[in-house]
């Protein structure tokens, strides 16, 4: 099972969710030792990783590199959905982007 990505509010209410059931992100995200992408490399495959609005500027800059590597329509759909959630996290108060590992 792949990651589940949620946009939540400050009390943890799920606003939007997308699941990576086919492990697309495993192929696209950088490895944990990638110093060029510290935000994305810090996503924990087996635990939860929470990003806040302050972190979204850096997150989205790194995410653009992922956007450019997508090939299939399935990859593009997932990556676009996560980008949209990240933009909401950046623009709306008290929102968090959460990557939930298995």
Rosetta blueprint (number, residue, H / E / L):
1 X L
2 X L
3 X L
4 X E
5 X E
6 X E
7 X E
8 X E
9 X E
10 X L
11 X L
12 X L
13 X L
14 X E
15 X E
16 X E
17 X E
18 X E
19 X E
20 X L
21 X L
22 X L
23 X L
24 X H
25 X H
26 X H
27 X H
28 X H
29 X L
30 X L
31 X L
32 X L
33 X L
34 X L
35 X H
36 X H
37 X H
38 X H
39 X H
40 X H
41 X H
42 X L
43 X L
44 X L
45 X L
46 X L
47 X L
48 X E
49 X E
50 X E
51 X E
52 X L
53 X H
54 X H
55 X H
56 X H
57 X H
58 X H
59 X H
60 X H
61 X H
62 X H
63 X H
64 X H
65 X H
66 X H
67 X H
68 X H
69 X H
70 X L
71 X L
72 X L
73 X H
74 X H
75 X H
76 X H
77 X H
78 X H
79 X H
80 X H
81 X H
82 X H
83 X H
84 X H
85 X H
86 X H
87 X H
88 X H
89 X H
90 X H
91 X H
92 X L
93 X L
94 X L
95 X E
96 X E
97 X E
98 X E
99 X E
100 X E
101 X L
102 X L
